Amino acid sequence: MPRIVLITGANSGIGFQTAKLLASAPDDFSVILTGRDLAKVEAAREEITRATGKQSDSVVALQLDVTTQASIDKAVALVRETFGRLDVLINNAGIAPTGPNLEEMFRTTFDTNVIGPALVSAAFRSLLLASENPWHLYVGSETSSLSYITDPASPMYQTNAGSVAYRASKAALNMVAMHEQLETKEEKLNVRILCPGFVVSNLRGSSEEARTGWGGAGDPENSARLILSIIRGERDADADKLISVDGFHTW
């Protein structure tokens, strides 16, 4: 029986590479790609099925805007009707806007990076608990670390490590994830939070400069491999840490 995996923000960057890796892995996964724009998600699904030779019914495209409760509820209903359960939820959707309007930057960032994952988590909880081996992964960031930002020896001890809104949102996401871990400690839900590294992504914008981090971003396939290792149970020793590609980081 395949493991049913749903990934938010899966039409590009880390989400796309994770979907592609899971579709091609020897493990038996059925992957649900989601995103705000269904046309982009469909295009991503078609690219993955062509590249992997996976049957189209095991790679599914679904519209899901994490900032809209109605969209979340509709996605939950479709997954429930089609699969009856969810084995892995990857809360990946995120943004890192910048700009002169501080209020707008904070509101839009927190809507997508904190409130959205919290709503998605609550909505899909019952489907996850219907799985025999449920996993919930949150894609966080080492830029959220309070220990790092106060350590003069850390590369995070600088304001250009990320906008204040983005860093604050990922710090808040840590609390959402760890709170869920506490809430479900009597259940069988495996909750993890990970740092995918600084990789090529639409997170910072759609221009080539922003996507590639002005030439400094790495390959998102490394992030995808980290995610696969986590849901295989290979990083369980770091369950209460911010799990990263190069080990684990402090909060």
Secondary structure, DSSP 4 states (H G I P E B T S, - for coil): -PEEEEESS-SSHHHHHHHHHHHHSSS-EEEEEEES-HHHHHHHHHHHHHHH---GGGEEEEE--TT-HHHHHHHHHHHHHHTS--SEEEE--------S-HHHHHHHHHIIIIIHHHHHHHHHHHHHTTSSS-EEEEE--GGG-HHHHT-TTSTTSSGGGS-HHHHHHHHHHHHHHHHHHHHTTTS--EEEEEE--SBS-STT-SSHHHHTTTTT-B-HHHHHHHHHHHHTTTTGGGTTSEEETTEEE--
